[in-house]
Structure formats: C-alpha cells, structure tokens
Amino acid sequence: MIKNSKALKGSIFIILSAVFFGTYGIWSKLMASSFGEFNQAWIRALILLIILLPFGFLTKKFKKIDKVDIKWFAIISLCGGLNQAPYFFGFKHLPVGTATLLFYLALTIGAYIIGKLFFGEKITKIKYLALFISIIGLTIIYKLSLSQAQILPAVLTMASGLMGAGAVVFSKKISARYSETQILSVLFVAMLAINFPISMVMGEIVPSFSLVIPWTAEVIYSLALLAANALVIAGFKYLEPSIGGILGLLEVVFAAIFGIVFFQEILTIQFIFGSILILIAASLSDVMKLIQAKIR
C-alpha cells in the first residue's frame, strides 16, 4: 500500500510537471525573435537564482554535498545547463511538431536507457509495449519531415532531449538526500556559468526592457521551468525511470492543447488518436498491475 501511494504521488507530480513543460512552446514562440539561444538561457538561470538562493538560505534547504554525490550533481548540472540552448535552437529552426517529436522521442528513449544501465531497472514486455505505443502516438501527432538544412537543428534537438533525460533521471541518485531547491540551484548555477560566456563570445545582445511581450514570456518561462523541474525531480524520486519517461510524454498532449487554445492551431483526428495512444501508454503499467492484483 505504501509503495502504491508513493507511485501515485510520483505519477501526480510528473503529470503536473507535464502541464508546465507543455507551456514551453508558448513562451518560446513569444520570445524567439528577441532572444538568442544562449542569452535566453543564462538570463532565465539568473532570474531563478535570484528566487532560489535567498529562499534556500532562509529555509535552510542547503546542506554540504557529500563527496560521493558530487559526480551526480555534476552530471545533472551539465545536462541541465547545456540542454537549454540546443532546445531553443531546435524549436527556432524546425516546425514545432517536428522539434517536439524529436525532443520527446530522445527524452523517452534516454530515460529507458539510463534506467536500465544506471538503476538496474527491469524493462518488462509491458514497458517495451508502452514505449512502442507512445512512439506511434507521437508520430501520429507530429509527422517527421526534414530538409537538408534542418538536419543540424534536428540533431541538436535530439541531443537536448537526451540531456533532459539525464538531468531528470539522474536526480533519483540524490533526491532522497537533498532538497529540490538545492538540486535546482546547483543546476541553474551551471546553466548561468555555461551559457553566459558563450553568449558573450557569440556577441548576443540582451533585448531592450521596452520589449514587454518577449520579457514577460521570458519571466513566465522561467517560473514554468522552475515549477516543472521541481515537480519532475519530486516525481522521479518515487517512480522507475521508464514509467516517469512515458508519463512525461503527456507534455506533448498538453503542448498541443495549448497550441490550439493560444495559437488557434487546428484540432485534428490525428491529434486525438495520437493523444489516446499516449494516454494508453502512460497508464498501461498501472492497468496491468491492477489486473494482476485481481487475478491473484
């Protein structure tokens, strides 16, 4: 019962994180013409550190990092710090559907691989079936089409997805001993330290504060990123990596819904059918457990 309640809690956290992750496309569209690939990342990190560091010190959320955990903080920070720029670049130079398909395909497969190699997760036939169904659902919603000029953005988008998987799944190694505030603070310090110098070298110019819409989008994007990552770290604490990865695909459904609501994108039969398949994949493991429990 305790194990099931923890799994339920983890699932709820992942689903809530998917809602916030799903808004990324909205904010990216509103700020894409004003921010560069790297300055949008370091500015976002700075905004979040201004919030997190005082909060962490006042609430005593920070503790000394044990030597054995330094490598996990380093991996999480590098993955999280490096994946923002290629993610933004991919969505800037690819159709939203293509970028979404590639990113979440890489993230989900990455979660399976990391779970198997680093957590000894047993990948059952049901989990493979869930992965297969989810990939079909993704492909139905977002058809893949690439020109030669889009190959580099596609590769970088998939690299971003793999790094995203690394950041969230490896958090399981330390999330039981350190607060989400501390894990995210270290991640955002890395994001700032990595992207700021590259932005300076690239000659990116910080947009004028008179550009209200792009700056508002950047601030809301920052808050959405904070909420999404805090929830996903909390969720993966209680779930196996493959299950968390499949549940995370609900971000695709939420992102498409937001596109329909905010950008008048068309609701299609493909979206409905693909979303149903993703929902089936996300619930398949729990449904099979319930069936097995009744049979016993």
Order of alpha helices (4+ residues) and beta strands (2+ residues): alpha-alpha-alpha-alpha-alpha-alpha-alpha-alpha-alpha-alpha-alpha-alpha-alpha
